Amino acid sequence: MGLFEELDAPDRAGQEICRAELRALHATIDLEVARLAARHRARMRCTIGCNACCADDLTVTSIEADRIRSAHPDLLARGRPHAPGACAFLDEKGACRIYADRPSVCRSQGLPLRALVENELDEIEERRDICPVNLAGGPPVDVLREDDCWLVGPAELKLRSLDDRFVAAAGGGRGSRDDADERVPLRSLFARD
């Protein structure tokens, strides 16, 4: 085995560690989301069949695509994606067919969101949003306390770092970030479209 073949060889133990860390990250996100959902119980209208946040053309990291492939091989081999216009993983009633293994982006949907972004003056400003379905039943998002909103960013940074390590452990690109930057369209996970 040559040097480059050794560098590109999968590190199975490293991949398994990353998979376990992804499950732990998802569990941590779920705990925080449950806390926030309980605080906003009066305004939350999210139920099975409500798919206002379940956009089509979503993409996921390599490690999240791996989790879905590993947990749902039969669905991906024999199932059909939902019709274009909504997430490929919705069933005919609008329920998520991979709910336990859904990507990070899907775990905080519906909640009041806050993001810290750099504006055109190179200043950091806060932006807030909430699913229009959940607007009523609570105070406007701009008056909520910071800890009453899901802060977009920290979980995504952890996910990106984890994805970098997973891609490297899979033998992808000798540590090149380019491979990890390639996000995977959810629709592409199905064997047939």
C-alpha positions in Angstrom: 0.0 0.0 0.0 1.4 3.4 -1.0 1.5 6.5 1.0 -1.5 8.1 -0.7 -3.5 4.9 -0.4 -2.8 4.8 3.3 -3.9 8.4 3.6 -7.1 7.8 1.8 -7.9 4.5 3.6 -11.0 4.7 5.8 -10.5 5.0 9.5 -13.5 2.9 10.6 -12.9 3.5 14.3 -12.8 7.3 13.6 -16.0 7.1 11.6 -17.7 5.2 14.5 -16.6 7.8 17.0 -18.0 10.6 14.8 -21.3 8.7 14.4 -21.6 8.4 18.2 -20.8 12.1 18.6 -23.5 13.0 16.0 -26.1 11.0 17.9 -25.0 12.8 21.1 -25.2 16.2 19.3 -28.7 15.4 18.1 -29.7 14.4 21.6 -28.3 17.6 23.0 -30.2 19.6 20.4 -33.4 17.7 21.2 -33.1 18.5 24.9 -32.7 22.2 24.3 -35.5 22.2 21.7 -37.8 20.4 24.1 -37.1 23.1 26.8 -37.9 25.9 24.3 -41.0 24.1 22.9 -42.3 23.8 26.5 -41.8 27.5 27.1 -43.6 28.3 23.8 -46.4 25.7 24.2 -49.1 28.3 23.7 -47.9 29.3 20.3 -46.5 26.0 18.9 -48.9 24.6 16.2 -46.4 22.0 14.9 -48.1 18.7 14.5 -47.9 15.7 12.2 -49.0 16.9 8.8 -47.8 20.5 9.3 -44.9 20.7 7.0 -44.5 24.5 6.5 -40.8 24.2 7.5 -40.2 21.0 5.5 -38.7 22.6 2.5 -37.8 20.8 -0.7 -34.2 20.8 -1.9 -32.7 20.6 1.7 -29.1 19.5 1.9 -27.3 17.8 4.7 -23.7 17.2 5.8 -22.0 13.9 4.8 -22.3 12.5 8.3 -26.0 13.3 8.6 -26.5 11.6 5.1 -24.6 8.6 6.5 -26.9 8.4 9.5 -30.0 8.5 7.3 -28.5 5.8 4.9 -27.5 3.6 7.8 -30.9 3.8 9.6 -33.2 3.6 6.6 -31.7 1.4 3.9 -35.0 -0.2 2.9 -36.8 3.1 2.6 -34.0 4.5 0.4 -33.8 1.4 -1.8 -37.5 0.7 -2.3 -39.3 3.9 -1.2 -40.1 6.9 -3.3 -39.4 10.5 -2.3 -42.3 12.8 -1.6 -43.4 14.8 -4.6 -41.3 17.9 -5.3 -42.4 20.9 -3.4 -41.8 19.5 0.1 -39.2 17.5 1.8 -38.4 14.2 0.1 -38.9 12.3 3.4 -42.5 13.3 4.1 -45.1 10.5 3.8 -48.5 10.9 2.2 -49.9 12.4 5.4 -47.1 14.9 5.8 -45.3 13.0 8.6 -41.5 12.6 8.6 -40.4 9.0 7.7 -37.0 9.5 9.2 -38.0 11.5 12.3 -35.6 9.9 14.8 -32.7 10.3 12.4 -33.7 13.7 10.9 -30.9 16.2 10.3 -30.0 19.0 12.7 -31.7 21.7 10.7 -35.0 19.9 11.1 -34.8 19.6 14.9 -35.3 23.3 15.8 -37.9 24.2 13.2 -40.9 26.1 14.3 -39.2 27.7 17.3 -38.3 31.4 17.7 -34.9 31.7 16.1 -32.1 34.2 16.6 -29.0 34.6 14.5 -26.0 36.9 14.9 -24.9 38.1 11.5 -22.4 40.6 10.2 -24.0 43.6 8.4 -22.7 45.7 5.6 -20.8 47.9 8.2 -19.0 44.9 9.6 -21.0 45.1 12.8 -22.7 42.1 14.4 -26.5 42.4 14.5 -29.2 40.1 15.8 -32.0 38.9 13.5 -35.0 36.9 14.7 -37.6 34.9 13.0 -40.3 32.3 13.7 -42.4 30.0 11.5 -45.5 32.0 10.5 -47.7 29.1 11.7 -46.4 29.8 15.2 -46.6 33.6 15.3 -49.8 33.8 17.3 -50.2 32.7 20.8 -47.1 34.4 22.3 -45.3 37.7 22.4 -43.6 39.0 19.3 -40.1 37.4 18.8 -38.3 40.7 19.0 -39.3 41.1 22.7 -38.4 37.6 23.8 -35.4 37.1 26.1 -32.4 35.8 24.3 -32.6 32.4 26.0 -36.2 32.0 24.8 -35.0 31.6 21.2 -32.9 29.0 19.5 -29.5 30.5 18.7 -28.6 29.5 15.1 -24.9 28.9 14.8 -23.4 27.0 17.8 -24.8 23.6 16.9 -24.1 24.1 13.2 -20.4 24.9 14.0 -20.2 21.7 16.0 -21.8 19.8 13.2 -19.4 21.2 10.6 -16.4 20.3 12.7 -17.8 16.8 13.2 -18.4 16.5 9.5 -14.8 17.6 8.7 -13.5 14.8 11.0 -16.0 12.3 9.5 -15.0 13.0 5.9 -11.3 12.8 6.9 -11.9 9.4 8.7 -13.8 8.2 5.6 -10.6 8.8 3.6 -12.0 11.9 1.8 -9.5 14.2 0.3 -6.5 13.8 2.6 -7.9 16.4 5.1 -9.3 18.7 2.4 -12.3 20.8 3.5 -13.5 20.7 -0.1 -15.0 17.3 0.3 -16.8 18.2 3.5 -18.2 21.3 1.9 -20.1 19.1 -0.5 -23.6 18.9 1.0 -25.8 16.1 0.1 -29.3 16.8 -1.3 -31.9 14.8 0.7 -33.6 13.7 -2.5 -30.4 12.2 -3.8 -30.4 9.6 -1.0 -33.2 7.7 -2.6 -32.1 5.0 -5.1 -34.8 6.1 -7.5 -36.7 9.3 -7.9 
